[in-house]
Amino acid sequence: MRFNSIKIFVYLEENKLSKAQFCKQCDISVGTLNKLLGGSMNIRVSIVFKVASFTKISSDDLFIGT
Protein backbone atom coordinates (compact mmCIF):
# COMPACT_ATOMS: atom_id res chain seq x y z
CA MET A 1 0.00 0.00 0.00
CA ARG A 2 1.12 3.54 -0.62
CA PHE A 3 0.03 6.94 0.57
CA ASN A 4 -2.67 8.62 -1.54
CA SER A 5 -0.95 11.94 -2.17
CA ILE A 6 -3.74 13.10 -4.49
CA LYS A 7 -6.08 13.44 -1.49
CA ILE A 8 -3.61 15.81 0.17
CA PHE A 9 -2.98 17.85 -2.98
CA VAL A 10 -6.75 18.26 -3.41
CA TYR A 11 -7.12 19.21 0.25
CA LEU A 12 -4.37 21.84 -0.06
CA GLU A 13 -5.95 23.31 -3.17
CA GLU A 14 -9.53 23.31 -1.86
CA ASN A 15 -8.47 24.93 1.41
CA LYS A 16 -5.96 27.30 -0.21
CA LEU A 17 -3.16 26.12 2.06
CA SER A 18 0.54 26.07 1.36
CA LYS A 19 2.52 23.04 2.41
CA ALA A 20 4.01 25.08 5.26
CA GLN A 21 0.59 26.18 6.53
CA PHE A 22 -0.73 22.63 6.31
CA CYS A 23 2.26 21.23 8.19
CA LYS A 24 2.01 23.82 10.93
CA GLN A 25 -1.66 23.02 11.47
CA CYS A 26 -1.03 19.24 11.35
CA ASP A 27 2.03 19.55 13.59
CA ILE A 28 4.31 17.76 11.13
CA SER A 29 7.42 18.95 9.33
CA VAL A 30 7.50 19.93 5.67
CA GLY A 31 10.10 17.20 5.19
CA THR A 32 7.67 14.63 6.53
CA LEU A 33 4.93 15.90 4.24
CA ASN A 34 7.30 15.69 1.29
CA LYS A 35 8.08 12.07 2.21
CA LEU A 36 4.34 11.30 2.30
CA LEU A 37 3.72 13.00 -1.02
CA GLY A 38 6.76 11.34 -2.56
CA GLY A 39 5.51 7.87 -1.70
CA SER A 40 7.95 6.98 1.07
CA MET A 41 7.06 3.71 2.77
CA ASN A 42 8.92 4.71 5.94
CA ILE A 43 6.22 6.82 7.63
CA ARG A 44 5.10 6.44 11.23
CA VAL A 45 1.46 5.57 11.81
CA SER A 46 1.16 8.52 14.19
CA ILE A 47 1.88 10.88 11.29
CA VAL A 48 -0.89 9.35 9.21
CA PHE A 49 -3.32 9.74 12.09
CA LYS A 50 -2.31 13.41 12.54
CA VAL A 51 -2.99 14.09 8.86
CA ALA A 52 -6.25 12.11 8.93
CA SER A 53 -7.44 13.90 12.05
CA PHE A 54 -6.67 17.36 10.69
CA THR A 55 -8.09 16.78 7.21
CA LYS A 56 -11.07 14.68 8.34
CA ILE A 57 -10.04 12.15 5.69
CA SER A 58 -10.31 8.55 6.85
CA SER A 59 -6.92 6.97 7.45
CA ASP A 60 -8.11 4.14 5.17
CA ASP A 61 -8.73 6.65 2.37
CA LEU A 62 -5.20 8.00 2.73
CA PHE A 63 -3.81 4.78 1.28
CA ILE A 64 -4.01 3.14 -2.11
CA GLY A 65 -3.68 -0.64 -2.35
CA THR A 66 -1.00 -1.83 -4.74
Secondary structure by P-SEA (a helix, b strand, c coil): ccccaaaaaaaaaaacccaaaaaaaacccaaaaaaaaaccccccaaaaaaaaaaaccccccccccc
